[in-house]
Amino acid sequence: MYSDIIIIGGGASGLLAAIGAESILMKSDSTLSVTVLEKMPRVARKMMITGKGRCNFTNVKPWEEFSAHIRTKKNFLRPAFYNLSPESVIGLLEDAGLPCQVERGDRAFPVSHRASDVVDTLRGIATRWGARIEQNVEVKGISVNRSSKGDIFMIAASGSRSYSCRRLILSTGGLSYPGTGSTGDGYRFAEAFGHKITECFPSLTAMVPKGYKDASPEKNGHLDRSAPLSSIGKALCGIQLKNVSLTLSSGGNTIASEMGDMDFTDGGIEGPIGFSLSRDCVKSVRNGGKPSLSLDLKPAIEKDDLRERLRGLWKEIGKDPRSSKMPIPALTRVLLGKLMPRELIQGFLICNPEILKGRKGNERIDLDCLTDCLKGWAFPVEGYVGYERCVVTAGGVSTDEVLPKTMESRLQTGLHICGELLDIDCDTGGYNLQAAFSTGYLAGQSAAISLEKEDNG
Ligand SMILES: Cc1cc2nc3c(=O)[nH]c(=O)nc-3n(C[C@H](O)[C@H](O)[C@H](O)COP(=O)(O)OP(=O)(O)OC[C@H]3O[C@@H](n4cnc5c(N)ncnc54)[C@H](O)[C@@H]3O)c2cc1C
């Protein structure tokens, strides 16, 4: 089958590539055809699970602030961002009948809070504007027929199907959540054209503290999410902490510090501030470093003030007639109950046994030590959860070999590359989907514009 433009991968960037191409072709009443090939039975399976099923599809911060959340070469994304801004994405969805709203942190969601509504709307726009979407078509290989009139891409797909096109867009995504169809096929396709792939690794993922799992990490630090929890992991898993501070360091040097909310899960430490630190942490583990996290449960209080406060509280508890016969460990739990969520106490004491000194029956609490532990609960990190559950893939097709104004390959005319397949990754908060939308839209538009130019001489 021949189509003028073929897009491989019908995820966030692929759908926007189709919409971008059709936005150009519609204007000129062109008969040029656009086809999306998607290997899964439905397009955009990954987008369906974004934002915990609510789809935080963009972030409306202006470029200066938005770009601070891009972890790779920020300026590469700039032309694509201005070509399809977060406001334009909202406009596209709302014009197609999907009301959207901006919530805390400038994050945009559909009012319905249903990711499927975003997918259905984007898919609807693409097909209404003229794109053809073929599902259950897995691309296996690509070759090029060179001719003086321009190169033709030959695509071999599952079921002995074959396709050809004059413009090819690769939008096959990264490696995370392979069950959604993103299994990294595009790296192989891009490499065959000579593209350099910057080393890939999981980002926005759980960091696994030493002793959290009853299993050892692989050589590269990967520790599968499904590995069984240890008694420490069991004591902490499921606890969510608000307004705490987490600092990542390695070899005595602070790498980064974040304040906000974090979660202990079946994977390890994650949640918003855990995710923020995970990229650097995974990198460190993979490079053979010995990263460590320090959790400050009381970031709003200086250490000396906290120590004084603990002394006051301890005295108060000692004077309370209800606690007169209680042993020290029980009194300590009463004290900790005033300082942290109840469910955290057991895990806190297991991880910080030095707070209680002396032998049973003769125990005493070390308030200085307690202060230190509250301000700097140490979690040496031994591993990380991999692509099976990470949010995004860091690394990918090097942006040095892709033109930022068109997303066209510098190595192969007519080939465009977009989305997570590129070496672009961002923080959580709608930035990753916006990057996929903007690069996809620009790739689609550029492919259509160059074809029209070619045909009109
Ligand atoms: C759990 C989770 C939650 C997330 N939440 C958010 C969020 O709230 N906000 C946000 O901004 N980002 C979020 N992200 C990240 C975001 O989903 C991705 O960055 C984005 O989907 C990348 O878009 P893409 O088009 O590049 O790749 P994908 O969306 O992965 O699409 C790639 C498509 O290509 C298809 N494909 C692959 N190989 C082939 C082949 N050989 N032949 C045919 N088709 C193929 C795949 O099946 C897939 O449909 C989340 C990610 C995860 C995993």
The ligand as an SDF file (V2000), in Angstrom:
LIG
                    3D

 53 58  0  0  0  0  0  0  0  0999 V2000
    2.3050    5.4470   33.8850 C   0  0  0  0  0  0  0  0  0  0  0  0
    2.6220    6.6560   33.0630 C   0  0  0  0  0  0  0  0  0  0  0  0
    2.0350    7.8680   33.3740 C   0  0  0  0  0  0  0  0  0  0  0  0
    2.3620    9.0180   32.6500 C   0  0  0  0  0  0  0  0  0  0  0  0
    1.7280   10.1780   32.9550 N   0  0  0  0  0  0  0  0  0  0  0  0
    2.0200   11.3030   32.2540 C   0  0  0  0  0  0  0  0  0  0  0  0
    1.3170   12.5110   32.4990 C   0  0  0  0  0  0  0  0  0  0  0  0
    0.3670   12.5610   33.2850 O   0  0  0  0  0  0  0  0  0  0  0  0
    1.7160   13.6200   31.8160 N   0  0  0  0  0  0  0  0  0  0  0  0
    2.7240   13.5890   30.8840 C   0  0  0  0  0  0  0  0  0  0  0  0
    3.0400   14.6280   30.3130 O   0  0  0  0  0  0  0  0  0  0  0  0
    3.3570   12.4300   30.5840 N   0  0  0  0  0  0  0  0  0  0  0  0
    3.0200   11.3000   31.2260 C   0  0  0  0  0  0  0  0  0  0  0  0
    3.6450   10.1210   30.9070 N   0  0  0  0  0  0  0  0  0  0  0  0
    4.6490   10.1050   29.8070 C   0  0  0  0  0  0  0  0  0  0  0  0
    3.9600   10.1100   28.4290 C   0  0  0  0  0  0  0  0  0  0  0  0
    2.9280    9.1540   28.4060 O   0  0  0  0  0  0  0  0  0  0  0  0
    4.9470    9.8010   27.3100 C   0  0  0  0  0  0  0  0  0  0  0  0
    6.0410   10.6840   27.4010 O   0  0  0  0  0  0  0  0  0  0  0  0
    4.2890    9.9260   25.9300 C   0  0  0  0  0  0  0  0  0  0  0  0
    3.2310    9.0110   25.8080 O   0  0  0  0  0  0  0  0  0  0  0  0
    5.2940    9.7030   24.8090 C   0  0  0  0  0  0  0  0  0  0  0  0
    4.6130    9.7660   23.5860 O   0  0  0  0  0  0  0  0  0  0  0  0
    5.1670    9.0330   22.2900 P   0  0  0  0  0  0  0  0  0  0  0  0
    4.1780    9.2360   21.2140 O   0  0  0  0  0  0  0  0  0  0  0  0
    6.5480    9.4430   22.0300 O   0  0  0  0  0  0  0  0  0  0  0  0
    5.2430    7.4980   22.6690 O   0  0  0  0  0  0  0  0  0  0  0  0
    4.0510    6.5080   23.0720 P   0  0  0  0  0  0  0  0  0  0  0  0
    2.9230    7.2470   23.6480 O   0  0  0  0  0  0  0  0  0  0  0  0
    4.7060    5.4590   23.8650 O   0  0  0  0  0  0  0  0  0  0  0  0
    3.5600    5.9190   21.6670 O   0  0  0  0  0  0  0  0  0  0  0  0
    4.3530    5.1020   20.8630 C   0  0  0  0  0  0  0  0  0  0  0  0
    3.4220    4.2230   20.0190 C   0  0  0  0  0  0  0  0  0  0  0  0
    4.1710    3.5610   19.0170 O   0  0  0  0  0  0  0  0  0  0  0  0
    3.6790    2.2390   18.8770 C   0  0  0  0  0  0  0  0  0  0  0  0
    4.7350    1.4030   18.2840 N   0  0  0  0  0  0  0  0  0  0  0  0
    5.9390    1.0820   18.8450 C   0  0  0  0  0  0  0  0  0  0  0  0
    6.6460    0.2980   18.0090 N   0  0  0  0  0  0  0  0  0  0  0  0
    5.8860    0.1020   16.9050 C   0  0  0  0  0  0  0  0  0  0  0  0
    6.0660   -0.6230   15.6970 C   0  0  0  0  0  0  0  0  0  0  0  0
    7.1550   -1.3490   15.4650 N   0  0  0  0  0  0  0  0  0  0  0  0
    5.0610   -0.6100   14.7650 N   0  0  0  0  0  0  0  0  0  0  0  0
    3.9210    0.0970   14.9690 C   0  0  0  0  0  0  0  0  0  0  0  0
    3.6970    0.8010   16.1170 N   0  0  0  0  0  0  0  0  0  0  0  0
    4.6630    0.8120   17.0740 C   0  0  0  0  0  0  0  0  0  0  0  0
    3.3190    1.8390   20.2880 C   0  0  0  0  0  0  0  0  0  0  0  0
    2.4120    0.7740   20.3370 O   0  0  0  0  0  0  0  0  0  0  0  0
    2.7440    3.1480   20.8410 C   0  0  0  0  0  0  0  0  0  0  0  0
    1.3440    3.2160   20.6580 O   0  0  0  0  0  0  0  0  0  0  0  0
    3.3110    8.9470   31.5880 C   0  0  0  0  0  0  0  0  0  0  0  0
    3.8880    7.7210   31.2700 C   0  0  0  0  0  0  0  0  0  0  0  0
    3.5550    6.5810   31.9870 C   0  0  0  0  0  0  0  0  0  0  0  0
    4.1910    5.2740   31.6050 C   0  0  0  0  0  0  0  0  0  0  0  0
  1  2  1  0
  2  3  1  0
  2 52  2  0
  3  4  2  0
  4  5  1  0
  4 50  1  0
  5  6  2  0
  6  7  1  0
  6 13  1  0
  7  8  2  0
  7  9  1  0
  9 10  1  0
 10 11  2  0
 10 12  1  0
 12 13  2  0
 13 14  1  0
 14 15  1  0
 14 50  1  0
 15 16  1  0
 16 17  1  0
 16 18  1  0
 18 19  1  0
 18 20  1  0
 20 21  1  0
 20 22  1  0
 22 23  1  0
 23 24  1  0
 24 25  2  0
 24 26  1  0
 24 27  1  0
 27 28  1  0
 28 29  2  0
 28 30  1  0
 28 31  1  0
 31 32  1  0
 32 33  1  0
 33 34  1  0
 33 48  1  0
 34 35  1  0
 35 36  1  0
 35 46  1  0
 36 37  1  0
 36 45  1  0
 37 38  2  0
 38 39  1  0
 39 40  1  0
 39 45  2  0
 40 41  1  0
 40 42  2  0
 42 43  1  0
 43 44  2  0
 44 45  1  0
 46 47  1  0
 46 48  1  0
 48 49  1  0
 50 51  2  0
 51 52  1  0
 52 53  1  0
M  END
$$$$
